[in-house]
């Protein structure tokens, strides 16, 4: 699973223009503290990907966000990040976004 996530990350590298361009993988607690300190991001959503992996979305009040994958060993990696997070309601069918 981690290999697949890293492959996704490698495909995104040419598009990224961010200080987090180098993949960041650390124990979950250390990564959580780093996201809070450097980007004011805290965990907001969490979901199970498989018996081995969970995904979390961290976001800041300013709109920056990171998606983190964590495996059962406790190792976590940022697999995607961005800005301008919007808690918009779900789109209504037929309505433009």
C-alpha positions, 0 to 999 in steps of 0.5 A: 500500500505504501508503495502505491501511495508513494507512486501517487506522490511521485506522479505529483512532484512536477506539479508541487511548488511547496516546501513539503516537496520532499516526502515526509514520513515519520512516526505518527506522533512526530508527523502530527506535531510537525503539521501543527507546528509548521502549518497549524494543521490538525486531524479533521477526518479519518477513514480506514483504507485497509486492515493495514492503513488508515488515511487522515485529512489534516487542515488548518483554519487558514485552509491548508490541508494534508492527507496522511497515510498511516500503517499499523506499525505507526509510520505515517507519510504525507501523500498529498497537500494543498491550500484553500480547503473549503467546507462547502456543502455537497453539490446538488445534482444538476447544479454547477460547482 
